[in-house]
């Protein structure tokens, strides 16, 4: 029953928020409490998982050979622990960001609670059907978040989001699940995979391709366009999409498919690893090159996310210990680093009104703390010490070298340089002199800000994630223990 608590707590939190909607302060504390309680509930499972005992629970026999069933393992714990911690921080951030807007905090808390319940369901799913149901439940729950502002642009972004997510889910992902059952006779995730070794024929390869491009939340090219379109949503929603739940669920689903549906032997015999490396390498380079061209800050982060997600899938496809370690660890590292960047961009927009690159001049003088936090997140994405990004890049490079995939090493190196280029462009512009400097009795003064004072809730959440980005890089041991327990 412990497995149900992380799913039920966000739903109970959403119900409490609804009941307390006329008492804003109490409502917000209830939302924060739900996040903290989910962290506690998930942490309570850690001793069993790390001890190798695990936990499982069958809720109902949904279809023959396909129950709605759950299990706790180390890989699922990586996803839900990361999401739970960042959910609590996103809730704190959203209180400051949305409090003075016309947007409903109550509706935001409720929808995020449902999304987090779906995330827990995906993390603990013990078979493909259970995972698919929660995967699609997340799509439905996050659609109102993408269209949260109610503008025409938000509606257009929401339509594209829904078309990609439901379209690929029904047309590709679900048929892949059915084809898996017809070939293996099972939906259940199995260490080593459901498919045997020495596979031949086109049908297993076709099934794998349906999975690879049917999980649109992982944003591989060409099913990636929904992600930049979803950037019309407020910053807390973007943080949820990119760092807490949606994209992580996409990558996690492909982890399950690679490791526990097909397995290393089937992937090697069919040459699927090379196919995956080609798809992810193309995605990494395309996304990085587009990020160099765009000027909107959230769009830069969106294309950065697309490339970073493929880092994770690429690491798994290397099929060696270092590569898989780097892939799973990158799920944690990218989440913490990217949410820091989104929090910083949101705070900059609130404090100055700046949303585009050319509007950042003088930011370093006016808001050094925000620029410093942004720099920490950017350094981690690039892979600089002492951030968690350095540790994940180390394992990914080690995995590529160990597998003798020299072209992959070139792709990783090139994308690192491209990432450094577009993030340094933001930092350099922010450090440029302030425009239209006025001179007073005591010297130059900054121009008036077009925004409002950044709320302390946003600053607290931003500083916390920036500190975590460095702390996990300096002391990665505890996270690595859980990641290594997740290795196949």
N, C-alpha and C positions, 0 to 999 in steps of 0.2 A: 504493500500500500504506500510505501514511501515514494514509489515512482509516480503516483498520482498527484502528490502534493505540489511538485513544481508546475504541474499543468493546472491544478485547481486554484492555487494561490493567486495568479494573475487574474483569473476570472472572478474570484471573490473580491479582489482589489478593484476591478472594474465595476462590480456591483456596488461596493461601498462608495466609490467615487460618485456614482449616479445618485445614490441616496443622499449624499452630502453636498450635492451640487450648489445648494443655496448657502453653504458655509465655506467660502473659498479656502480659508487657511486650513481648516480641518480636512477638507477635500484633498488639498495638496499633500498634507502630511500622510493621509491614507494611501495616496499613490506612492509616496516614497517608502512607506512601511511595507507595501506589497513587494516592492523591489528588494528590500532588505530581507524580508521573510523568504523570498524565493532563493536568495543567496544562501541563507541558513539551511533551507530544505535540501538544496542541491549538495551543499557541503556535508550534510549528514550522511550522504551516500558514499563519500570519498573513501572512508576506511574499508568498506566492503569491496569497492571497485579496485583500489590499490592492493588489497589483500588477495585479489584473484577470485573472490567469491561471487561478486556481481549480485544482481537482483533481477527478477523477471515477474511479469504479471500479465495474465490474459484477461481482457475485459469482457469480450463477447465474441462468439463465432459469427463473424460478419458474412463470410461466404465459405463454402467447403474448402478446407486446406488454407484458409486465409482469415485467421482471427484478427481482431483489433488487439494487438498485444504489444507489450513494452518490455524493455530490458535496459539495464544500466551497464555501460562499459566505458572504458577510458576515453574512446574517441567521442562518444556522446557527451561525456563530462567536460571535455575541452570546449565543445560548442556552447553548452548551456551555462557553464560557469562564466565564460567570457561574456555571453549575452546578458546574464543576470547582473553582473557588476556594472556593465555599461548601461543597462536599462536604468538602474538606480541613479546613475550620474546624469543620464539624459533627462530623467524626470526632474531633477534639481535644475538643470540648465533650462528646460522648457518653461518652468515657472517664471524665471526672469525674462525669458525671451517673449513669451506670449501674454504675460500678465497685463501689459499696457496696450495690447492690440485688440482689434474687434473679433479675433478668432477665439473659439471656445476651448478653454483648457480642459473642461469636463469631457468634451468629445474626444480631445486628444488623448487624455489619460485612459479612457475606455477603450479606444481603438488600439492603443499601444498594449494595453493589458491583454486583449484578445490575441494580438500578434505574438506576444511573449508566451502565451499558452500554446499557440501553434508551434513556436520554436522549440519549446520543451517536448511537445509531441513528436516532432521530427527527430530531436536528439535521442529520444528514448525508444523510437520505433524499432521493433524487432523483425519486421518484414516490409517488403516493398509496398504492399497495399496500405498498411498503416501510415507509412511515410508519405505516400501519395495523397492520402486524405488530408493530413495536416499541412502538407506542402500547398495544396490548393486552398485550404482554409486560410492560410497566410495571404495568398493572393487576394482573396475576397476582402480580408480585413484591412489590408494595406491600400487597396484602391481608394477608399475615402480619405486616407491620409495624403495620397499623391494629389488629390483634387481638393485639398483642405481649404485653400484660400477662396475657392469658388469662382475664380476668374476664368475668362475664356482660354487663356494659356494653360491654366491648371486643368481645365476640362480636356483640352487637346492632349496634354501630357498623360492624363489619366486614361484616355482612350487608347493611346499607344501602349501604355503600360499593360492594360488589361488584354489588349489584342496579342501582345507578345507572350504574356504569362499564361493566359488561358489557351491561346492558340497552340503554342508549343506543348503545353501540358496535355491537351486532349488529342492533338494530332500526332505527337511524337512520343512523349513520355509514357502515356498510358498504353499505347500499342507496344512499346518496348517491354513494359511489365508483363503484358499478356504473352508476348513472344518468349520471354524468359521462362514463363510457366510451361508453355507448350514444349520447350526444349529440355527443361530440367525437372519439371513436376513439382516445383516448390517456389514459394515467394520468400522464404525465410532467409535472412542474412546468415551466411555461414563462413567462418574463418577458412580461408583458402579458396572460397568461391563456390558457386553452384555448378558452374560449367567444369567439365573435366579437362584433363590435359589432352594434347594431340588432337585438337579440334580442327576440322576442315569444313569447307563449304562457305557459301556467302551469307547464309542466314545468321550465324553468330556475329559476323562483322556488321551486317545490317542492323541487328539489334543494338549493338554497341553504339553505332552512329546515331540511332534514334535517342538513346540515352544522352549521348554527348551534346547534341544540339536541342534535345527536348527539355533539358534542365536550363531554361533561359535565365534563371536567377544567377547562374554562374557567368553569364554575359560573355560567352565566347563569340567571336566574329563568325557568322553574320547575325547572330540573335542578341546583339548588344545594344541596339539603338534605343531600347526602352529606358536605359539607365540615364543617359544625359537628358532625355525628355522628362524624366521624373524630377529633375532639379528645379522645376517650378514650385515645388513644395517648400514650406518653411524649413529653416536650417535644422531644427530638432527632428523633423521627418527625414530629411536627407541623411542625418547622422544615423537614424534608425535603419534606413535602407542600406547604407554603405558600411556600417560598422557593427551594428548590434544584431540584426536578424536576417534580413532578406538575402543579401549576397552571400553571407556566411552559410545560410541554409542551402543555397545553390551549390557552393563548393563542397559542403559536407555531403550532400547527396551524391555528387560524383565520387567523393572518397569512398562511400559505401559501395557504389557500383563497381569501381575499379578493384577494390580490395575484397569485398564480401559477396559480390554477385559474379563477377568474372574470375578474379583471382590472378595472381602473378603468372601461374603456369599457362592459363588460357590466353592471357594478354601477350605473353611471349610467343606462344605457338602461332597465334593469329597475326602477329606484328602490330597489335593495337597500340603498344607503347610508342612506336615510332609515329603512328598516325596521330596520336594525342600530342606528341611533342611538336609536330608540324603545326597543328591547329592552335596550340597555345603560343608557340613562337610567333606566328602570324599575328595573333591577337595582341601580344605584348608590344610588338613593334608598331603596329597600326595605331594602337591607342596612344603610345608614347609620342608618335609623330603628330597626331591630331592635337594632343595636349600642348605641343609647342606652338600651335597656330591660334588656339582660342584665347580670348581675352577676359571672359567672365570667370571670376574666381571659382564659383561652384562648378562650372563646366571643366575647368582644369582639374579639379579634384575628382570629378566624375570619370574622366578619361584615365586619370591615374588609377582609379579603383579598378577599371576594366583590365588594365595591364597587370595590376597586382593580384587579382583573382586568378589569372592564368599562371602566375608564379606558383600558386598552390597546387593547381592541377598538374602542372609540369613536374613539380617535385614528386608527386605520387607516381606519375608515369615513368620516372627514372627507375623505379622498382629496386632501389637499394636503400639500406638503412639511413644513410645520410640524407638522401633526397626526400624520403618520406618524413623523416624527422623535421627537416626544414619546411616542408609543406604544411604539416600540422602546426608547427610552431609559428609559421607565418600567418595562420588564421588568427592567432592571438595577437601577434605583433602588429599586423596590419590594422586590426580592429582598434587597438589602443592608439596607434599613431594617427590613423585617418580620422578618428573621432576628435582627436586633438585639433587637427587641421580644420575640420568643419566647425567645431566650437569657436576656434579663433576667427574664422571667416565670418561667422554669425555675429560675434562680438564686434568685429570691425564694422560690419554693416550697421549694427545698432548704434555704435558710438560715433561713426563718421558719415554713414550713408554710402560708403564706398562699396561697390560690388564688382568693379572692373579694374583691370591691372593699371590703367592709366590714371586712376583716381587715388592711388596709394601713396603718392609722393608726400613725404613729410610724416608718414605714419610712425617711423622709428623715433621721431622726436616727440610726437604727441602721445603715442601709446606704446612705449617700449615693452611693457609686459605682454601685450597681445602679440607683438611681433616676435618676442622671445619664445612664446609658446608655439607659435606657428613654425618658427625655425627648428624647434625640437622635433615636432611632428614631421617636418620635411626631411630633416637629417635622418630620421628613422626610416622613412620610405626610401631614401637614397641608399641607406645601408651604412651610415657612419657611426663609429663608436662614440660614446658609450651607450647607444640606444639599443632597444630590442631588435631593430631592423638589421643591425650589424650581425647579430647572432643568427638570425634567420637566413640572411644572405650567405653567411659563412657555410652553413649546412647545405644550402642549395648549390653553391659553387662546388663544394666538396662532393656532393652527389653526382653532379654532371661530370666532374673529372673522373670520379670512380667508375662511372658507366662508360667512359671514353666517348661521350657525346660532345665533341669539340665545337660543333656548330651551336649547340645549346649554350656552351660557355660564351661564345661570341655574342649570342642573343642576350644573355644575362648582362654581359659587360656593356653592350651597346645601350640596352634599356636603362641601365644604371646611369650612364652618362647623359642620356636624354632626360631622365628624371631630375638629375642634378641641374641640367640646363633650365628646365621650365620652373623649377622651384627657386633657383638662384635668381631668375628673372624677377620673380615676385619680391624676393628679399632685397634685391638691388634697387628696384623701384621704390620700395618702402623706405630705404635709407637715403634716397635722393632728397635734396633740399626741399623745404616746404614751398609751395607755389604762393605767389602774391604775399610775400612776407611784409608785414607792417613793422615800422620801427617806433618804439615808444621811448620814454625817458630812460629806461634801463636796458635798451637794446631790442633785438628782434623779438617779435611775439608771433605766436602761431595764429593762423586764421581761425575764425570760429568754426566749431564742429557743426555739421548739418544734422547730426543725430541727437541722441540723448545719452545721459550717463549710463554706462554699462551696469546692469544690476549685479549685485554681489553674488547672487545665485549662479549667474553665468561665469563669473570670475572663479568661484570656488570649484565648479565642475571642470573648467578649462585647466586650471592649475593642477588639479588632481590627476587628470589624464596625462598632462605633460610630465608630471613627476613619475607616474606609473611607466611611461615610455622609457624613461631613463633607468628607473629602478629595476625593471624587468631585464634591461640590458646589462646592468651591473651584477644583479643576482638572479640569473635565469634558472638556477638549480631547481626550485620547487615546481616551476612550470615544466621544465624538461623531464622531471620525474613522471608527471602525468602524461606528457607526450610520448615518452618511451614506453610507458605501459600500454599506449594505444597502437604501438607498432605491430603489424601483422606477423 
